[in-house]
Structure formats: C-alpha cells, structure tokens
Amino acid sequence: MEKNSNFAVGDLVTIKHDRWMQADVATGIIIDIGLRGAEKQTIMFPACSVFNIKTSQIDRLYLYNLELLSTGQ
C-alpha cells in the first residue's frame, strides 16, 4: 500500500477548499498518492488523486487541503 505522510490509498478524507468567505467542504476517498521513486527532487507540496463523493469526480488535490476521517484498513 502506498503511503505518504499520514495518508494512504483507500482513506476517507474531508476535502477543504478555502474560498475567501466560505469553506467548501466535501468528502472523498484517496485513490492514488502519486509517489514517484525516480524523482530526485523533494516535492514541496505533495498532491494526490481523490474521488470526490459530492461531485463524483476525481480531483488532484494538495495534502494540506485534506483532513483524515478514517483509514482504509
């Protein structure tokens, strides 16, 4: 299982988009962490692919926009 920080594939997360006055909140499931072993540089702002349950779309989001709800194990 791929793991990055505290997140892993299959985890249930809260998606928080900060939009000035109101916070747009949705729930999603992490489907891809996007780790690349061949990269020689450290990724400053890691991102992952998340299935957004509210919109039924796969979004590419930065990890700082996610909050862990439950693990996929």
C-alpha positions in Angstrom: 0.0 0.0 0.0 1.4 3.4 -1.0 1.8 5.8 1.9 2.6 9.5 2.0 2.7 11.3 5.3 -0.4 10.2 7.2 -2.5 9.4 4.1 -2.8 6.1 2.3 -4.8 4.7 -0.7 -8.4 4.0 0.5 -8.5 6.5 3.3 -11.7 8.5 3.8 -10.9 12.3 3.9 -12.6 15.6 4.2 -11.8 18.0 1.3 -11.4 21.6 2.4 -11.2 24.3 -0.3 -10.6 27.7 1.2 -12.7 30.1 -0.8 -12.3 33.5 0.9 -15.5 33.9 2.9 -17.0 30.4 2.9 -15.3 27.0 3.1 -16.4 24.4 0.5 -16.3 21.1 2.3 -16.8 17.6 0.7 -15.9 14.0 1.5 -13.6 11.9 -0.7 -11.6 8.7 -0.9 -7.9 8.7 -1.8 -7.3 6.6 -4.9 -3.7 7.5 -5.7 -0.8 9.0 -3.7 1.3 9.6 -6.7 4.7 8.7 -5.3 7.5 8.5 -7.8 10.6 6.8 -6.8 12.6 8.0 -9.8 12.3 11.7 -8.8 15.5 13.2 -7.4 13.9 16.3 -6.0 11.8 16.5 -2.9 8.2 17.6 -3.7 7.5 20.8 -1.8 3.7 20.5 -1.9 2.7 16.8 -2.4 -0.6 16.1 -4.1 -2.8 13.0 -4.5 -5.9 11.9 -6.5 -9.1 11.9 -4.5 -12.5 10.7 -5.6 -14.9 13.5 -4.6 -18.2 11.9 -3.4 -20.1 15.1 -3.7 -19.2 15.7 -7.4 -18.4 12.1 -8.4 -15.2 13.3 -10.0 -11.5 12.5 -9.4 -9.7 15.6 -8.3 -5.9 16.2 -7.9 -5.5 17.9 -4.5 -2.7 19.1 -2.3 -2.4 17.2 1.0 -2.8 20.4 3.0 -6.5 20.6 1.7 -7.3 17.1 3.2 -8.2 16.0 6.7 -8.2 12.3 7.6 -11.5 10.9 8.7 -10.8 7.1 8.7 -8.1 4.8 7.4 -8.8 2.3 4.6 -7.5 -0.7 6.5 
